[in-house]
Amino acid sequence: MKKTRFIVVLSFVLALSLAGCGRAREAAPEQPAVIETPEQPAPAETAEAAPTPEPTPAATWPVRQDGERFEDSIVVLGMEETVHYEHLRNEALGFEMDYDYESFRRYTDAERERFVSTWDDPGNIEDYMDVTRSAEDAETVAAALTEELSRDFELTRVTRKLERAGSCIRIEASVIKGTNQMTDQLQAFYIIPAPDGCRIATTHAFITESEGFFWRFDYMLNTLSVIAG
């Protein structure tokens, strides 16, 4: 699949997003990103679905400050691993979340938060997650994405439950249309309803690295909660 198609899809997602007035934590890479997704339907030989947790009552969530760092443990590919998270709160984009600051570099601008693998070449990023916002409701955004993506991909749409954000729409676009073959760049979109529209998380990984990355993305997304922006 040509990278130009992924650039077009990224531009399409950002066009749906409502620009906020964010402060840059670190200059975002000038290289236009290519787009793409733990339920993760990546190819059977390279990916395994992460568990879908039951929603945690809000009263039990830890209250953390923006920039607070802490240690946690996750299970990736059957192996328990200690990870180091940083809590972020972005009022302009209307969400807060924990991210693995040792595995991902964070880039912030007015339109999105981006988390890029620390192993990626900044000039050729392949493994990353974007979080944006849109003033449109979740179903409207899902319909527009479906129309755009279905030109090149066989799509899979499911309802996914995130631990803190609740039910969302998940659209996977990883099978090349009419071929029954996976593209080299796997991608999925989580469209999370919000009172003022929705939040859109775009996850993307190179096929040979997707298994581990999609587990990590899902752990991060299960800490995401919508806030008033």
C-alpha positions as CSV (number, residue, x, y, z in Angstrom):
1,M,0.0,0.0,0.0
2,K,1.5,3.3,-0.9
3,K,2.3,5.7,1.9
4,T,0.4,8.5,0.1
5,R,-2.9,6.8,0.9
6,F,-2.0,6.8,4.6
7,I,-1.1,10.5,4.5
8,V,-4.5,11.2,2.8
9,V,-6.3,9.2,5.6
10,L,-4.4,11.1,8.3
11,S,-5.3,14.4,6.7
12,F,-8.9,13.3,6.6
13,V,-9.0,12.4,10.3
14,L,-7.5,15.7,11.3
15,A,-10.0,17.5,9.1
16,L,-12.7,16.0,11.3
17,S,-11.0,17.1,14.5
18,L,-11.7,20.3,16.3
19,A,-8.5,22.2,16.8
20,G,-7.8,23.2,20.4
21,C,-5.4,25.7,21.8
22,G,-2.6,23.3,23.1
23,R,0.9,24.0,24.1
24,A,3.7,22.0,22.4
25,R,5.5,19.7,24.8
26,E,7.9,18.9,22.1
27,A,8.0,19.9,18.4
28,A,6.0,17.5,16.4
29,P,7.9,15.8,13.5
30,E,7.5,17.6,10.2
31,Q,7.2,14.2,8.4
32,P,3.5,13.7,7.7
33,A,2.4,10.6,9.6
34,V,1.3,7.4,8.0
35,I,-1.8,6.1,9.6
36,E,-2.9,3.0,11.5
37,T,-4.2,-0.5,15.5
38,P,-5.3,-5.5,22.8
39,E,-9.1,-7.1,21.2
40,Q,-6.7,-6.4,18.1
41,P,-7.5,-8.4,14.9
42,A,-4.0,-8.3,13.3
43,P,-2.9,-11.3,11.3
44,A,-3.1,-14.5,13.3
45,E,0.6,-15.3,13.0
46,T,1.7,-11.8,14.1
47,A,-0.9,-10.5,16.5
48,E,-2.9,-11.6,19.5
49,A,-5.9,-9.9,21.0
50,A,-5.4,-8.1,24.4
51,P,-8.1,-8.7,27.0
52,T,-11.1,-6.4,27.1
53,P,-11.5,-5.4,30.7
54,E,-14.7,-4.8,32.6
55,P,-15.3,-1.1,33.3
56,T,-13.8,0.0,36.5
57,P,-16.1,2.2,38.8
58,A,-15.0,5.8,38.5
59,A,-14.7,6.0,42.3
60,T,-11.8,3.5,42.2
61,W,-9.7,5.4,39.6
62,P,-6.5,6.9,41.0
63,V,-6.5,10.7,40.9
64,R,-3.3,11.8,39.3
65,Q,-1.8,15.2,38.5
66,D,-0.8,16.3,35.0
67,G,2.9,15.2,34.6
68,E,2.8,12.7,37.5
69,R,4.9,9.6,36.9
70,F,4.4,6.2,38.4
71,E,5.1,2.5,37.9
72,D,2.7,-0.2,36.8
73,S,2.7,-3.7,35.5
74,I,1.2,-5.0,32.2
75,V,1.1,-8.3,30.5
76,V,2.4,-8.3,26.9
77,L,2.3,-11.6,24.9
78,G,1.9,-13.6,28.1
79,M,4.8,-11.9,29.8
80,E,4.4,-9.6,32.8
81,E,6.3,-6.4,32.4
82,T,7.0,-3.3,34.6
83,V,6.2,-0.1,32.8
84,H,6.7,3.6,33.7
85,Y,3.7,5.8,32.9
86,E,3.2,9.6,32.9
87,H,-0.2,11.0,33.4
88,L,-1.3,13.7,30.9
89,R,-4.3,16.0,31.0
90,N,-5.1,17.9,27.8
91,E,-8.0,20.2,28.4
92,A,-7.9,21.6,24.8
93,L,-8.4,18.2,23.3
94,G,-10.7,17.1,26.2
95,F,-9.1,13.9,27.6
96,E,-6.6,12.6,30.1
97,M,-4.6,9.4,29.9
98,D,-1.5,7.6,31.0
99,Y,1.3,6.8,28.6
100,D,4.5,4.7,28.7
101,Y,7.1,7.4,28.5
102,E,10.0,5.0,28.1
103,S,8.5,3.3,25.1
104,F,7.0,6.4,23.4
105,R,8.0,10.0,22.7
106,R,5.1,12.4,23.2
107,Y,4.4,15.2,20.8
108,T,1.7,17.8,21.4
109,D,0.2,20.4,19.1
110,A,-3.1,22.2,18.8
111,E,-4.8,19.3,16.9
112,R,-3.5,16.2,18.5
113,E,-1.4,14.3,21.0
114,R,1.0,11.9,19.3
115,F,2.9,9.0,20.9
116,V,5.7,7.6,18.7
117,S,7.8,4.6,19.4
118,T,11.2,5.5,20.8
119,W,12.7,2.9,18.4
120,D,11.3,4.7,15.2
121,D,13.4,6.9,13.0
122,P,11.8,10.4,13.5
123,G,12.0,10.8,9.7
124,N,10.1,7.5,9.0
125,I,7.7,6.8,11.8
126,E,5.7,3.5,11.7
127,D,4.6,2.7,15.2
128,Y,2.5,5.4,16.9
129,M,-0.9,6.5,18.3
130,D,-2.7,9.8,17.7
131,V,-5.5,11.2,19.8
132,T,-7.6,14.0,18.3
133,R,-11.1,15.4,19.0
134,S,-14.0,16.2,16.7
135,A,-17.1,18.3,17.2
136,E,-19.1,15.7,15.2
137,D,-20.8,12.8,17.0
138,A,-19.2,9.3,17.0
139,E,-21.5,7.8,14.4
140,T,-21.0,10.7,12.0
141,V,-17.2,10.4,12.2
142,A,-17.4,6.6,11.9
143,A,-19.5,6.9,8.7
144,A,-17.1,9.4,7.2
145,L,-14.1,7.2,8.0
146,T,-15.8,4.1,6.7
147,E,-16.5,5.9,3.4
148,E,-12.9,7.0,3.0
149,L,-11.2,3.8,4.2
150,S,-13.4,1.4,2.3
151,R,-11.9,2.6,-1.0
152,D,-8.7,0.7,-0.2
153,F,-9.5,-1.7,2.7
154,E,-11.8,-4.4,3.8
155,L,-13.1,-3.0,7.1
156,T,-14.0,-4.6,10.4
157,R,-16.2,-2.6,12.8
158,V,-16.9,-3.6,16.3
159,T,-18.1,-2.1,19.6
160,R,-15.2,-2.0,22.0
161,K,-15.4,-1.2,25.7
162,L,-12.6,0.9,27.2
163,E,-12.1,0.7,30.9
164,R,-12.6,4.4,31.7
165,A,-14.1,5.8,28.5
166,G,-16.9,3.2,28.1
167,S,-18.1,1.8,24.8
168,C,-16.6,3.1,21.6
169,I,-16.6,2.3,17.9
170,R,-13.5,0.4,16.6
171,I,-12.8,0.3,12.9
172,E,-9.9,-1.8,11.6
173,A,-8.4,-1.2,8.1
174,S,-5.6,-3.7,7.6
175,V,-6.8,-6.0,4.8
176,I,-6.2,-4.7,1.2
177,K,-9.5,-4.6,-0.6
178,G,-10.2,-7.5,-2.9
179,T,-7.0,-9.3,-2.1
180,N,-7.5,-11.0,1.4
181,Q,-4.0,-9.9,2.2
182,M,-2.8,-7.8,5.0
183,T,-1.2,-4.4,4.3
184,D,2.3,-3.8,5.7
185,Q,1.0,-0.9,7.8
186,L,-1.8,-2.0,10.2
187,Q,-4.2,0.6,11.4
188,A,-7.3,0.9,13.6
189,F,-9.5,3.8,14.8
190,Y,-11.2,4.1,18.2
191,I,-14.1,6.6,18.0
192,I,-15.0,7.5,21.6
193,P,-18.3,9.3,22.2
194,A,-18.1,12.5,24.3
195,P,-20.8,15.1,25.3
196,D,-19.2,17.6,22.9
197,G,-18.6,15.3,20.0
198,C,-16.1,12.5,20.2
199,R,-12.4,11.7,20.6
200,I,-10.5,9.7,17.9
201,A,-7.6,7.5,18.7
202,T,-5.6,6.3,15.7
203,T,-3.3,3.4,16.2
204,H,-0.7,2.3,13.6
205,A,2.1,-0.3,13.5
206,F,4.3,-2.0,11.0
207,I,3.0,-5.6,10.5
208,T,6.0,-7.4,11.9
209,E,6.0,-5.2,15.1
210,S,2.2,-4.9,15.5
211,E,1.7,-7.6,18.1
212,G,3.5,-6.0,21.0
213,F,2.6,-2.4,20.0
214,F,-1.1,-3.0,19.8
215,W,-1.1,-4.5,23.3
216,R,0.7,-1.4,24.6
217,F,-1.7,0.9,22.8
218,D,-4.7,-0.8,24.4
219,Y,-3.3,-0.6,27.9
220,M,-2.8,3.2,27.3
221,L,-6.3,3.6,25.8
222,N,-7.9,1.8,28.8
223,T,-6.6,4.7,30.9
224,L,-8.2,7.3,28.7
225,S,-11.1,9.3,30.1
226,V,-13.0,12.1,28.4
227,I,-13.0,15.5,30.2
228,A,-14.7,18.8,29.4
229,G,-12.6,20.8,27.0
